[in-house]
Amino acid sequence: MQLYRASLEEAQHFILNGKKPYQFVIKNPHAKILGPAYDASEEALQQAKERGFYAETLEEAQKIATAHNDEVIEVAFYTKDIQIV
């Protein structure tokens, strides 16, 4: 599956139209916040939830990033779930 990395403005539009984020991309390249569309590994998903690196919404992801002195810079979606214009 291919992912599309959307700007925050674009991501808000996709989310308002019912699309679920796969991952919230933060500045730290060694960390990631998984989203509700993440389905690659149940174990990785569980670990992310236990470590506090899972969010259902962009707002939750921004709070998590802020708590780690970071910020969400993009949101990844499956390309099959969105229409890119």
PyMOL commands that set and color helices and strands:
alter all, ss='L'
color gray80, all
select helices_A, chain A and resi 8-16+42-51+58-67+79-81
alter helices_A, ss='H'
color red, helices_A
select strands_A, chain A and resi 3-6+23-26+33-34+72-78
alter strands_A, ss='S'
color yellow, strands_A
deselect
rebuild
show_as cartoon
